[in-house]
Amino acid sequence: MSHEHVSYLELLARGAATEAYDRPVLLARASGAGPEALAGLEEAKQLALRVRAELEGRRRREAELSALFATAHDLAGLRDLDAVLRAIVQRARSLLGTEVAYLSLNDPAAGDTYMRVTEGSVSARFQQLRLGMGEGLGGLVAQTARPYVTDDYFDDARFQHTRTIDTAVRDEGLVAILGVPLSLGSQVIGVLFAADRRARVFEREQVALLGSFAAHAAVAIDTANLLAETRSALAELERANDIIREHSAVIERASEVHDRLSELVLRGGGVHDVAEAVSEVLGGIVEFTETTAGAARRAGGHAVRDGDDWVAAVSAGGEHLGALVLRGRPGLDPVDLRTLERAALVTSLLLLARRSAGEAEQRVRGELLDDLLDAPDRDRRLLRERAARLRTDSAAPHVVLAAGIDRAGPADGAEPQGRESADRQRLWSAASHLAATRSGLASARDGGTVLLLPLRPGEDAAELARQAARHLGGALREPVTVGASAPVRAPVDHPDQVAGAYQEARRCLDALRLLRRTGEGAAAEDLGFLGLLLADGRDIGGFVERTIGQVVAYDGRRGTDLVRTLDAYFASGMSPARTKDDLHVHVNTVAQRLERVGRLLGPDWQSPARALEIQLALRLHALSSAVSRD
């Protein structure tokens, strides 16, 4: 390993800034290094920067999960509501990298919302601000129960600007603001904000992360309210000692449940481990399902009754990920219900962590396929190593698939840009999952998705395309059309063939759409004579065999003259009378031969599309026979 390459490892080891990675190249250029050495250093630098970016992403995701777990731990030992809310706001500000974070709560009596906790604020006017329902970004979030984000608050006309709010925001110096609702079921109780004093764009992941913190804050407030209600009930009831003992037992049981769930998460347990643990605690059967009942969705973080079952939605940042279903316990006390709800919250954190890891693997698979398509001259040894790390069977024959969503669009054929982008994301996600389960690769490209999947024993390209169309269409509940290439032998060893195979798959996809066969999967061999024009291999013999092979074989076995009869029949304009004159046979003989042809080729052999293919196959058969005789 060269000294310069060691330098990049040292930079990675000490977490150097991005600018430091230019130094080895500059030093080598100053010392008179040749173009080849400089190019090698530049490639090593780019690789090191990619590793650094991946490490930074992992550190960021670990920090986010750590903060969420720490917040969940705070809730398990909730003693001081203000302390928990301050911790949530501080962590949200730190992880989103904003200058200010704050939390407001609704005042039902006054009909407005007021600041409860601020972090990073320097303006007393801002800290004492009250917003009417529907006023400003926060008032709109509180009124609509939806997240809102603005890159530049004062230039955003979506919000109802008032002099009081604008003065306070300007006094604080805020520009970019993100607000997410604090919801208990269908009721919004406040808003959690992250804001900067400069223009910035909040990413979708940051909106989801702030939504997770908001869910924690809502749970903390709800828990505090529940404790307050319990204390009030204790003061009103005459059996104070019995209730105090019962309440202590409840707290102990809840603490035990939270400790058990926390231990399970820390040792790397999964979603089904959570369900099993809660089943033991509640004395019923708890199962995770990816579908969520409408009532559970509307109830937010609360468990709801569904017949004799209880259902708690599993969600994060407004996205529904599934539900925990408790069977066999129709009667539950409030603590058992809260236990089920806490388990749903822990399940959402585990699913988010698993999704994060899965998305990272999907990106790596997409990058390898992009390199095979766009940079086939890369070092094949490195390509094989990357394929091995992804557990792909690089030695097997593969098929390139081009997939696209097809639906009836607006009258002018134009899809809204947001809908089109969302469709591409959904298709890429479903294709990536299919590629992972089939030990293949997937990447987004040309407004659709490209897949590279290995052929299993007994499969061919056409069958694989049909399977992919059914799988993707079922996953998206939309028609997905899939075109396939001819098989590519060991694509990692022959990357130069992958780009050509992708173009063939694209041509096949376009042909299916032109033929109005949307929602289907096919290879060139499925498209008759059109397949000859689409396929790179021009399999003329295969086309003849698929089209009139049974007739040729029948003539060979029986010594009949069906092929010549067919040729004369089409040459005479499909007239049996003129055909018998050309062949010098009786018209009944022509009819008998054509009846035999119908039994061999199927009843639709004289339809315009089939007749055109049969005539072309007859010409190609005659041409190949003449060539073989010569």
Order of alpha helices (4+ residues) and beta strands (2+ residues): alpha-alpha-alpha-alpha-beta-beta-alpha-beta-alpha-beta-alpha-beta-beta-alpha-alpha-alpha-beta-alpha-beta-beta-beta-alpha-alpha-beta-alpha-beta-beta-alpha-beta-alpha-beta-alpha-alpha-alpha-alpha-alpha-alpha
